[in-house]
Amino acid sequence: MRYHPAYLAAYKCIKAKEIGRCLYAKAWFEGFLPDWHPWEDYKQSYAGRREQGGGALRTLDHEMDFLNWVLGPAQSATGSAINTNGIGIEADDLAMYQLRHPGGVHSQITTSFCRKPQSRGFEFVGDNGILTYTFEGKSVEISLHGNDTPTQLLDLKDYDINQMYIELGKDFLLSISSQQSAHLASLKAGVDSLKAISEIESPHGT
């Protein structure tokens, strides 16, 4: 998601404090696993099998990485990874958790395999405004205190989702040739997400 224009815009906006100091944030990715790969048995896919690293918490960790990228790596994590038996897989199909980032900023994340239609987006609440985006609305908007109507920062109605994979591939090749990249996630970023996931999955977290 670091290569998706909306998520990149959020990163730049929060770093520039365009909504003031960020107080808290939300992100969500709630989809319907049976629709992902209609040509295969979703119950046998890695996403539906815990022993293969599946489940809503681990498979849909993109939102966690995004918020760690924008707000700083989580210093603690609490929440639950739940099997609602909504789609008949053995792994968790719902995860709801909170992260505490540097400076005391908290974020809330919901990921799901059992919501139809799909919903995805984010919201950052600052002391001078709100930044929002949903895949359904296809628009990044900022609402500053004192303004009656939100301002559109980005219109993504014509955006092709495949473009972010192309940009990721280009950046990966750049990192090989020059040891530099624009937004490529580091090994540490992956470890930071796994640490938070382990906290949530611990007996106290679940």
Secondary structure, DSSP 8 states (H G I E B T S, - for coil): -TTSHHHHHHHHHHHTTTTSSEEEEEEEEEEEGGGT-TTS-GGGSGGG-GGGT-SHHHHTTHHHHHHHHHH---SEEEEEEE---SS--SS-SEEEEEEE-GGG-EEEEEEESEEEEEEEEEEEEETTEEEEEETTTTEEEEEETT-SS-EEEEE-TT--THHHHHHHHHHHHHHHHHS--SS---HHHHHHHHHHHHHHHSTTT-
